[in-house]
Every structure is written in C-alpha cells, then in structure tokens.
Amino acid sequence: MTLLAHDRYCDEIVHQVGRLRAVVTSGAELTATVPTCPDWTLEDLVRHVGRALRWTGLIVGTRAEQDVPVDRAPGAAGPAASGDAAALDAWLAESGEVV
C-alpha cells in the first residue's frame, strides 16, 4: 500500500468536511435518516464526524501514547442547541481545521 504525504491527507479531510458542510447548509433536514446508518440522523452523523476530528486532532497534536477519552477534546460536544444548522456548520468547519 502506498502511503500519501501528510499534507495530502489533510487536504482530503478539508475536502470531505467541505462536502459534508455543503449538505448541512443545503437546507437538508437535520432529522433525516442517513441511508447507510438508518439509526442515525444527519445531525448525529455530523456530530460524530466533528467529534472524531477533534479527538484525532488532540491525539495527533499531543502525540498521545495512552488512551485519550473523546470528551477531553476541546469542543467535542458540539453546539448545545440541537437542530441549528448554522451552529452545526460552524462547529464542523472548526472541527475540520483541528486536524
């Protein structure tokens, strides 16, 4: 398997986060079911992705050598208000910059 350069991975994260943000800001219903994860809503998926980005950013940024609880990642909880597409979009954008 050929590994990509670090910058290429970072560029892809930015690209994919942008695609997800486009869905959030398109007027899509945040309560819509995700076809590949029928137990999740679009908002659930966005919060999961944002939380994962912040968590991995913390792990990589600190060069953690032990388990890091996801709740230690700053801002991992996301926006307090549910159903706020603008707040969710801003939080996801910020999350994508952490990595």
Rosetta constraint file for C-alpha pairs under 8 A:
AtomPair CA 4 CA 8 HARMONIC 6.19 0.50
AtomPair CA 4 CA 9 HARMONIC 6.74 0.50
AtomPair CA 5 CA 9 HARMONIC 6.68 0.50
AtomPair CA 6 CA 10 HARMONIC 6.37 0.50
AtomPair CA 7 CA 11 HARMONIC 6.05 0.50
AtomPair CA 8 CA 12 HARMONIC 6.23 0.50
AtomPair CA 9 CA 13 HARMONIC 6.33 0.50
AtomPair CA 10 CA 14 HARMONIC 6.35 0.50
AtomPair CA 10 CA 99 HARMONIC 7.13 0.50
AtomPair CA 11 CA 15 HARMONIC 6.20 0.50
AtomPair CA 12 CA 16 HARMONIC 6.06 0.50
AtomPair CA 13 CA 17 HARMONIC 5.99 0.50
AtomPair CA 13 CA 96 HARMONIC 6.86 0.50
AtomPair CA 14 CA 18 HARMONIC 6.11 0.50
AtomPair CA 14 CA 96 HARMONIC 6.09 0.50
AtomPair CA 14 CA 97 HARMONIC 7.46 0.50
AtomPair CA 15 CA 19 HARMONIC 6.43 0.50
AtomPair CA 16 CA 20 HARMONIC 6.36 0.50
AtomPair CA 17 CA 21 HARMONIC 6.05 0.50
AtomPair CA 17 CA 92 HARMONIC 7.39 0.50
AtomPair CA 17 CA 93 HARMONIC 7.12 0.50
AtomPair CA 17 CA 96 HARMONIC 6.20 0.50
AtomPair CA 18 CA 22 HARMONIC 6.13 0.50
AtomPair CA 18 CA 93 HARMONIC 7.66 0.50
AtomPair CA 19 CA 23 HARMONIC 6.69 0.50
AtomPair CA 20 CA 24 HARMONIC 6.50 0.50
AtomPair CA 20 CA 46 HARMONIC 7.62 0.50
AtomPair CA 21 CA 25 HARMONIC 6.13 0.50
AtomPair CA 21 CA 89 HARMONIC 5.85 0.50
AtomPair CA 21 CA 92 HARMONIC 7.16 0.50
AtomPair CA 21 CA 93 HARMONIC 7.37 0.50
AtomPair CA 22 CA 26 HARMONIC 5.87 0.50
AtomPair CA 23 CA 27 HARMONIC 7.43 0.50
AtomPair CA 23 CA 28 HARMONIC 6.31 0.50
AtomPair CA 24 CA 28 HARMONIC 6.06 0.50
AtomPair CA 24 CA 30 HARMONIC 7.36 0.50
AtomPair CA 24 CA 85 HARMONIC 6.23 0.50
AtomPair CA 24 CA 88 HARMONIC 7.88 0.50
AtomPair CA 24 CA 89 HARMONIC 6.44 0.50
AtomPair CA 25 CA 85 HARMONIC 6.67 0.50
AtomPair CA 25 CA 86 HARMONIC 7.25 0.50
AtomPair CA 25 CA 89 HARMONIC 7.00 0.50
AtomPair CA 28 CA 32 HARMONIC 7.68 0.50
AtomPair CA 29 CA 42 HARMONIC 7.52 0.50
AtomPair CA 30 CA 41 HARMONIC 6.51 0.50
AtomPair CA 30 CA 42 HARMONIC 4.98 0.50
AtomPair CA 30 CA 43 HARMONIC 5.03 0.50
AtomPair CA 30 CA 83 HARMONIC 6.31 0.50
AtomPair CA 30 CA 85 HARMONIC 7.37 0.50
AtomPair CA 31 CA 41 HARMONIC 5.11 0.50
AtomPair CA 31 CA 42 HARMONIC 6.04 0.50
AtomPair CA 31 CA 43 HARMONIC 6.54 0.50
AtomPair CA 31 CA 83 HARMONIC 7.81 0.50
AtomPair CA 32 CA 41 HARMONIC 5.25 0.50
AtomPair CA 32 CA 42 HARMONIC 5.71 0.50
AtomPair CA 33 CA 37 HARMONIC 7.46 0.50
AtomPair CA 33 CA 38 HARMONIC 5.67 0.50
AtomPair CA 33 CA 39 HARMONIC 7.09 0.50
AtomPair CA 33 CA 40 HARMONIC 5.84 0.50
AtomPair CA 33 CA 41 HARMONIC 4.45 0.50
AtomPair CA 33 CA 42 HARMONIC 6.22 0.50
AtomPair CA 34 CA 38 HARMONIC 5.44 0.50
AtomPair CA 34 CA 39 HARMONIC 7.62 0.50
AtomPair CA 34 CA 40 HARMONIC 5.85 0.50
AtomPair CA 34 CA 41 HARMONIC 5.59 0.50
AtomPair CA 34 CA 42 HARMONIC 5.87 0.50
AtomPair CA 34 CA 45 HARMONIC 7.74 0.50
AtomPair CA 40 CA 44 HARMONIC 5.61 0.50
AtomPair CA 40 CA 45 HARMONIC 6.54 0.50
AtomPair CA 41 CA 45 HARMONIC 6.38 0.50
AtomPair CA 42 CA 46 HARMONIC 6.23 0.50
AtomPair CA 43 CA 47 HARMONIC 6.09 0.50
AtomPair CA 43 CA 83 HARMONIC 7.42 0.50
AtomPair CA 44 CA 48 HARMONIC 6.10 0.50
AtomPair CA 45 CA 49 HARMONIC 6.18 0.50
AtomPair CA 46 CA 50 HARMONIC 6.07 0.50
AtomPair CA 46 CA 88 HARMONIC 7.74 0.50
AtomPair CA 46 CA 92 HARMONIC 7.21 0.50
AtomPair CA 47 CA 51 HARMONIC 5.92 0.50
AtomPair CA 47 CA 77 HARMONIC 7.86 0.50
AtomPair CA 47 CA 78 HARMONIC 6.63 0.50
AtomPair CA 47 CA 88 HARMONIC 7.89 0.50
AtomPair CA 47 CA 92 HARMONIC 7.78 0.50
AtomPair CA 48 CA 52 HARMONIC 6.07 0.50
AtomPair CA 49 CA 53 HARMONIC 6.16 0.50
AtomPair CA 49 CA 92 HARMONIC 7.99 0.50
AtomPair CA 50 CA 54 HARMONIC 6.29 0.50
AtomPair CA 50 CA 76 HARMONIC 7.24 0.50
AtomPair CA 50 CA 78 HARMONIC 7.64 0.50
AtomPair CA 50 CA 91 HARMONIC 7.46 0.50
AtomPair CA 50 CA 92 HARMONIC 5.33 0.50
AtomPair CA 50 CA 95 HARMONIC 5.32 0.50
AtomPair CA 50 CA 96 HARMONIC 7.14 0.50
AtomPair CA 51 CA 55 HARMONIC 6.08 0.50
AtomPair CA 51 CA 70 HARMONIC 7.45 0.50
AtomPair CA 51 CA 73 HARMONIC 8.00 0.50
AtomPair CA 51 CA 75 HARMONIC 7.99 0.50
AtomPair CA 51 CA 76 HARMONIC 4.79 0.50
AtomPair CA 51 CA 77 HARMONIC 6.91 0.50
AtomPair CA 51 CA 78 HARMONIC 7.39 0.50
AtomPair CA 51 CA 95 HARMONIC 7.46 0.50
AtomPair CA 52 CA 56 HARMONIC 6.03 0.50
AtomPair CA 52 CA 70 HARMONIC 7.77 0.50
AtomPair CA 53 CA 57 HARMONIC 5.94 0.50
AtomPair CA 53 CA 95 HARMONIC 5.88 0.50
AtomPair CA 53 CA 96 HARMONIC 6.33 0.50
AtomPair CA 53 CA 98 HARMONIC 6.93 0.50
AtomPair CA 53 CA 99 HARMONIC 6.32 0.50
AtomPair CA 54 CA 58 HARMONIC 6.21 0.50
AtomPair CA 54 CA 73 HARMONIC 5.82 0.50
AtomPair CA 54 CA 74 HARMONIC 7.15 0.50
AtomPair CA 54 CA 75 HARMONIC 7.52 0.50
AtomPair CA 54 CA 76 HARMONIC 6.17 0.50
AtomPair CA 54 CA 95 HARMONIC 5.62 0.50
AtomPair CA 54 CA 96 HARMONIC 7.76 0.50
AtomPair CA 54 CA 98 HARMONIC 5.97 0.50
AtomPair CA 54 CA 99 HARMONIC 6.98 0.50
AtomPair CA 55 CA 59 HARMONIC 6.32 0.50
AtomPair CA 55 CA 68 HARMONIC 7.98 0.50
AtomPair CA 55 CA 70 HARMONIC 5.42 0.50
AtomPair CA 55 CA 71 HARMONIC 7.99 0.50
AtomPair CA 55 CA 72 HARMONIC 7.73 0.50
AtomPair CA 55 CA 73 HARMONIC 5.21 0.50
AtomPair CA 55 CA 76 HARMONIC 7.23 0.50
AtomPair CA 56 CA 60 HARMONIC 6.02 0.50
AtomPair CA 56 CA 99 HARMONIC 6.90 0.50
AtomPair CA 57 CA 61 HARMONIC 5.69 0.50
AtomPair CA 57 CA 98 HARMONIC 5.43 0.50
AtomPair CA 57 CA 99 HARMONIC 4.37 0.50
AtomPair CA 58 CA 62 HARMONIC 5.93 0.50
AtomPair CA 58 CA 64 HARMONIC 7.99 0.50
AtomPair CA 58 CA 73 HARMONIC 5.99 0.50
AtomPair CA 58 CA 98 HARMONIC 7.97 0.50
AtomPair CA 58 CA 99 HARMONIC 7.99 0.50
AtomPair CA 59 CA 63 HARMONIC 5.73 0.50
AtomPair CA 59 CA 64 HARMONIC 5.14 0.50
AtomPair CA 59 CA 68 HARMONIC 6.97 0.50
AtomPair CA 60 CA 64 HARMONIC 6.75 0.50
AtomPair CA 60 CA 99 HARMONIC 7.82 0.50
AtomPair CA 61 CA 99 HARMONIC 7.98 0.50
AtomPair CA 64 CA 68 HARMONIC 7.34 0.50
AtomPair CA 68 CA 72 HARMONIC 7.06 0.50
AtomPair CA 69 CA 73 HARMONIC 7.74 0.50
AtomPair CA 70 CA 76 HARMONIC 7.08 0.50
AtomPair CA 71 CA 76 HARMONIC 6.14 0.50
AtomPair CA 71 CA 77 HARMONIC 7.33 0.50
AtomPair CA 72 CA 76 HARMONIC 7.67 0.50
AtomPair CA 78 CA 88 HARMONIC 7.32 0.50
AtomPair CA 78 CA 91 HARMONIC 6.44 0.50
AtomPair CA 79 CA 87 HARMONIC 6.25 0.50
AtomPair CA 79 CA 88 HARMONIC 6.26 0.50
AtomPair CA 79 CA 91 HARMONIC 6.90 0.50
AtomPair CA 84 CA 88 HARMONIC 6.12 0.50
AtomPair CA 85 CA 89 HARMONIC 5.92 0.50
AtomPair CA 86 CA 90 HARMONIC 6.21 0.50
AtomPair CA 87 CA 91 HARMONIC 6.11 0.50
AtomPair CA 88 CA 92 HARMONIC 6.06 0.50
AtomPair CA 89 CA 93 HARMONIC 6.11 0.50
AtomPair CA 90 CA 94 HARMONIC 6.27 0.50
AtomPair CA 91 CA 95 HARMONIC 6.04 0.50
AtomPair CA 92 CA 96 HARMONIC 6.21 0.50
AtomPair CA 93 CA 97 HARMONIC 6.70 0.50
AtomPair CA 94 CA 98 HARMONIC 6.69 0.50
AtomPair CA 95 CA 99 HARMONIC 7.56 0.50
